[in-house]
C-alpha cells in the first residue's frame, strides 16, 4: 500500500508517520522541509521535496499512491484564505489526474460555515475543491473536522509563565479540545482501511469539551502554578497582532477562528463515541507543555 503524507513533521504528521511505519508501510513524505523526518526515519520513509504550490511537482509526487493525507500548511501569505484555496485546487487536480482512491484532509470544526471563520474558511475552500473531484468519480474523500489542538497552548508560553493568557472567547464557554496524536490515530485508521467510499466528514473532538477556564485550570495543576484566562476585547487582540507585524488579512484570518466559532456556534457533527478520542489535556500537558515551559526558561 502506497500512502503519501504532507507536512510529515507537523503536529499531526509526526505521529501519523510512526503509525504507518509500524504498520509496515513505507510512507511517501511530501514537504519542503524534510531534514527532521529523514533524521528520524531514514530509509523507512520515501522522502520527497515538494512545494504544494507547485502543481507539476505535486502531480508527479502523488503518482501511483493509494491514499493521501493532506495537511495544507498555513504559510506566510498575505491572504491566508486565498493561499489555502490555491493549494486546494492544485492538490485536487493531482487527485483527479492520478485517480487517487482515498484522500483524508486535516480540516477543522467551523469549515462547515464556509465563511466567517477566518483562516478556517481556507480549509473550507480545500474541502470544496476535493468534493468537486470526488463527486461522481468514484474517488473517496474524508474531511477530519478537528477541535482546538492542545498544541496551540505552546504559542502561549509567555502568558502561561506570567499566569494569565489573553483570549477573545468567553472564558467559561466550552468547546472541543484534542491531542494531535489522537487525530493521527484516526487518520491512520482511514488511510490503512480501503473499504470506504464517497464523501465523508469525521469529527475529532478529543475527550471532552473545555472552556478556557477549565483548560488553564488543568494546565495550572500540571505546572503547579495558577494560570487564568483573561478575556480582552477584539480590538485589543487586533492591536496585539498588528504590533507583531501581521498584515490586515493575516490578522482577520487569526481573529475569525475565534470570533466565528464563539457564542452560539454549533458544530455540524455532534459529539459521540465515534468523535471522542482518549488523550486528556492533563496527560498532554504533562508530556509536552511542562517540558516546553522548563526548556524556555
C-alpha positions as CSV (number, residue, x, y, z in Angstrom):
1,X,0.0,0.0,0.0
2,X,1.4,3.4,-1.0
3,X,0.4,6.3,1.2
4,X,1.6,9.9,0.9
5,X,1.6,12.4,3.7
6,X,2.1,16.2,3.5
7,X,3.5,18.2,6.5
8,X,5.1,15.0,7.9
9,X,6.9,16.8,10.7
10,X,3.9,18.8,11.8
11,X,1.8,18.4,14.9
12,X,-0.2,15.5,13.4
13,X,2.1,14.3,10.7
14,X,4.9,13.3,13.0
15,X,2.6,10.9,14.8
16,X,1.0,9.6,11.7
17,X,4.3,8.6,10.1
18,X,5.0,6.5,13.1
19,X,1.6,4.7,12.9
20,X,2.2,3.9,9.2
21,X,5.8,2.7,9.6
22,X,4.8,0.4,12.5
23,X,2.0,-0.9,10.3
24,X,4.6,-2.0,7.7
25,X,4.0,0.9,5.2
26,X,6.9,2.9,3.8
27,X,5.0,6.3,3.5
28,X,5.9,8.9,0.9
29,X,6.6,12.1,2.7
30,X,6.0,15.3,0.8
31,X,7.4,18.6,2.1
32,X,9.8,21.4,1.5
33,X,11.5,20.7,4.9
34,X,12.5,17.0,5.3
35,X,15.7,17.2,7.4
36,X,13.9,16.2,10.6
37,X,11.9,13.4,9.0
38,X,14.9,12.0,7.3
39,X,16.9,12.1,10.6
40,X,14.1,10.3,12.4
41,X,13.0,7.7,10.0
42,X,15.8,7.2,7.5
43,X,15.1,4.6,4.8
44,X,11.8,3.6,6.5
45,X,10.2,6.5,4.5
46,X,10.3,7.8,0.9
47,X,11.1,11.5,1.5
48,X,10.5,13.8,-1.5
49,X,11.0,17.6,-1.5
50,X,7.8,19.1,-2.8
51,X,6.2,22.5,-2.6
52,X,2.5,22.2,-2.5
53,X,2.2,25.4,-4.5
54,X,3.9,23.7,-7.5
55,X,1.2,21.9,-9.5
56,X,3.6,19.9,-11.6
57,X,5.6,18.7,-8.7
58,X,2.5,17.8,-6.7
59,X,1.1,15.8,-9.5
60,X,4.4,13.9,-10.1
61,X,4.9,13.2,-6.4
62,X,1.5,11.7,-5.9
63,X,1.6,9.5,-8.9
64,X,0.8,5.8,-8.1
65,X,-0.4,6.3,-4.5
66,X,-3.3,4.5,-2.9
67,X,-4.1,7.2,-0.3
68,X,-3.2,10.8,0.5
69,X,-3.2,12.5,3.9
70,X,-3.4,16.3,3.2
71,X,-2.4,19.0,5.5
72,X,-2.3,22.4,3.9
73,X,0.3,24.4,5.9
74,X,-0.8,28.0,6.6
75,X,2.4,29.5,5.3
76,X,3.1,33.2,5.5
77,X,0.9,34.5,2.6
78,X,-0.6,38.0,3.0
79,X,-4.0,36.4,2.3
80,X,-4.1,33.0,4.1
81,X,-7.6,32.1,2.9
82,X,-6.6,32.6,-0.8
83,X,-3.4,30.6,-0.2
84,X,-5.3,27.7,1.2
85,X,-7.7,27.8,-1.8
86,X,-4.8,27.8,-4.3
87,X,-3.2,24.8,-2.8
88,X,-6.5,23.0,-2.6
89,X,-7.1,23.4,-6.3
90,X,-3.6,22.1,-7.1
91,X,-3.9,19.0,-4.9
92,X,-7.5,18.4,-6.1
93,X,-6.2,18.4,-9.7
94,X,-3.5,16.0,-8.8
95,X,-6.0,13.7,-7.1
96,X,-8.2,13.7,-10.2
97,X,-5.3,13.2,-12.7
98,X,-3.7,10.4,-10.7
99,X,-7.0,8.8,-9.7
100,X,-6.0,8.7,-6.0
101,X,-8.6,6.4,-4.5
102,X,-8.7,7.9,-1.0
103,X,-7.8,11.3,0.4
104,X,-8.0,12.3,4.1
105,X,-7.9,16.1,4.7
106,X,-7.0,17.7,8.0
107,X,-9.8,20.2,8.3
108,X,-11.4,22.0,11.3
109,X,-14.6,22.5,13.1
110,X,-16.1,25.6,11.5
111,X,-15.3,24.7,8.0
112,X,-19.0,23.8,7.6
113,X,-19.8,27.5,7.9
114,X,-17.9,28.1,4.6
115,X,-17.3,31.7,5.5
116,X,-16.9,33.9,8.6
117,X,-14.4,31.7,10.4
118,X,-11.1,33.4,9.4
119,X,-8.3,31.0,8.3
120,X,-10.8,28.1,8.6
121,X,-12.5,29.5,5.6
122,X,-9.4,28.4,3.7
123,X,-9.9,24.8,4.8
124,X,-13.5,25.1,3.6
125,X,-12.2,26.1,0.1
126,X,-9.9,23.0,0.2
127,X,-12.9,20.8,1.2
128,X,-14.9,22.2,-1.7
129,X,-12.1,21.6,-4.2
130,X,-11.8,17.9,-3.1
131,X,-15.5,17.5,-3.1
132,X,-15.8,18.6,-6.7
133,X,-13.2,15.9,-7.6
134,X,-14.8,13.2,-5.6
135,X,-18.3,13.8,-6.8
136,X,-19.3,11.1,-9.3
137,X,-15.8,9.9,-9.9
138,X,-15.6,7.0,-7.5
139,X,-12.7,8.7,-5.6
140,X,-13.2,9.0,-1.9
141,X,-12.5,11.9,0.5
142,X,-12.8,12.2,4.2
143,X,-12.6,15.6,5.9
144,X,-11.4,15.4,9.5
145,X,-13.1,18.3,11.3
146,X,-11.0,18.6,14.4
147,X,-11.3,20.5,17.6
148,X,-8.9,23.0,19.1
149,X,-5.4,21.5,19.3
150,X,-3.8,21.1,22.7
151,X,-0.6,22.1,21.0
152,X,-1.9,25.6,20.4
153,X,-1.0,26.2,24.1
154,X,2.6,26.1,23.0
155,X,2.1,29.5,21.4
156,X,1.0,30.8,24.9
157,X,4.1,30.0,26.8
158,X,4.8,33.6,27.9
159,X,1.3,34.1,29.1
160,X,1.3,30.7,30.9
161,X,4.6,31.6,32.6
162,X,3.1,35.0,33.7
163,X,0.0,33.4,35.0
164,X,-2.5,34.9,32.5
165,X,-3.5,34.1,28.9
166,X,-5.4,36.6,26.8
167,X,-8.3,35.2,24.9
168,X,-11.3,36.7,22.9
169,X,-13.8,33.9,23.6
170,X,-15.9,33.9,26.7
171,X,-13.6,32.2,29.2
172,X,-16.4,29.9,30.5
173,X,-17.6,28.8,27.0
174,X,-16.7,25.1,26.4
175,X,-15.6,23.8,23.1
176,X,-13.7,20.6,21.9
177,X,-10.0,20.3,22.6
178,X,-8.0,17.4,21.0
179,X,-4.5,16.0,21.1
180,X,-2.8,15.9,17.7
181,X,-1.6,12.4,18.3
182,X,-5.2,11.3,18.6
183,X,-6.0,12.9,15.2
184,X,-3.1,10.9,13.7
185,X,-4.6,7.7,15.1
186,X,-7.9,8.5,13.4
187,X,-6.2,9.4,10.1
188,X,-4.1,6.2,10.2
189,X,-7.2,4.1,10.6
190,X,-8.7,5.6,7.4
191,X,-5.6,5.5,5.4
192,X,-4.9,1.9,6.1
193,X,-8.5,0.8,5.5
194,X,-9.5,0.6,1.8
195,X,-13.2,-0.2,2.4
196,X,-14.8,3.2,2.4
197,X,-16.0,5.4,-0.4
198,X,-17.7,8.7,-1.2
199,X,-17.5,11.9,0.6
200,X,-17.3,11.7,4.4
201,X,-16.9,14.0,7.3
202,X,-15.3,12.7,10.5
203,X,-15.2,15.0,13.5
204,X,-12.4,14.5,16.0
205,X,-13.5,16.2,19.2
206,X,-11.0,15.0,21.8
207,X,-12.0,13.5,25.2
208,X,-14.3,16.4,26.4
209,X,-15.3,20.0,25.8
210,X,-13.4,22.5,27.9
211,X,-13.7,26.2,28.4
212,X,-10.5,28.4,28.7
213,X,-11.1,28.5,32.4
214,X,-11.2,24.7,32.5
215,X,-8.2,24.2,30.3
216,X,-6.0,26.6,32.2
217,X,-7.0,25.1,35.5
218,X,-5.7,21.8,34.2
219,X,-2.5,23.4,33.0
220,X,-2.1,25.1,36.3
221,X,-2.5,21.8,38.2
222,X,0.1,20.1,36.0
223,X,2.6,23.0,36.3
224,X,2.0,23.6,40.0
225,X,1.1,27.3,39.5
226,X,-2.0,29.4,39.0
227,X,-2.9,30.2,35.4
228,X,-6.0,32.0,34.4
229,X,-7.7,33.2,31.2
230,X,-8.3,36.9,30.7
231,X,-10.8,38.0,28.2
232,X,-9.9,41.0,26.2
233,X,-11.9,42.8,23.5
234,X,-11.4,42.1,19.8
235,X,-9.8,45.4,19.1
236,X,-7.1,44.8,21.8
237,X,-6.3,41.5,20.2
238,X,-6.2,43.0,16.8
239,X,-3.8,45.7,18.0
240,X,-1.5,43.0,19.5
241,X,-1.4,41.1,16.2
242,X,-0.8,44.2,14.2
243,X,2.0,45.0,16.6
244,X,3.5,41.6,15.8
245,X,3.9,42.7,12.2
246,X,0.9,40.8,10.7
247,X,-0.9,42.2,7.7
248,X,-4.6,43.1,8.0
249,X,-5.7,39.9,6.1
250,X,-3.5,37.8,8.4
251,X,-4.9,39.5,11.5
252,X,-8.5,38.8,10.4
253,X,-7.7,35.2,9.5
254,X,-6.5,34.6,13.0
255,X,-9.3,36.6,14.6
256,X,-12.0,34.8,12.7
257,X,-11.0,31.4,14.0
258,X,-12.3,32.6,17.4
259,X,-14.9,35.2,16.5
260,X,-16.6,32.9,14.0
261,X,-16.8,30.0,16.4
262,X,-18.0,31.6,19.6
263,X,-21.3,32.5,21.3
264,X,-23.8,30.2,19.5
265,X,-21.7,28.2,17.1
266,X,-22.9,24.6,17.0
267,X,-20.7,22.0,15.1
268,X,-22.3,20.1,12.3
269,X,-21.1,16.9,13.8
270,X,-22.2,16.4,17.4
271,X,-20.0,14.7,20.0
272,X,-20.5,11.0,20.0
273,X,-18.4,7.8,20.8
274,X,-17.2,8.0,17.2
275,X,-15.8,11.5,17.5
276,X,-14.5,11.3,21.1
277,X,-10.8,10.4,21.5
278,X,-8.7,9.4,24.5
279,X,-5.8,11.6,25.4
280,X,-6.7,14.1,28.1
281,X,-5.3,17.7,28.3
282,X,-3.6,16.8,31.6
283,X,-1.7,13.9,30.0
284,X,-0.7,16.0,27.1
285,X,0.3,18.9,29.3
286,X,2.5,16.7,31.4
287,X,4.2,15.1,28.4
288,X,4.6,18.2,26.2
289,X,3.7,21.5,27.8
290,X,5.6,21.0,31.0
291,X,8.9,20.3,29.2
292,X,8.4,23.2,26.9
293,X,7.9,25.6,29.8
294,X,11.0,24.3,31.5
295,X,13.1,24.5,28.4
296,X,12.0,28.0,27.5
297,X,13.0,29.5,30.8
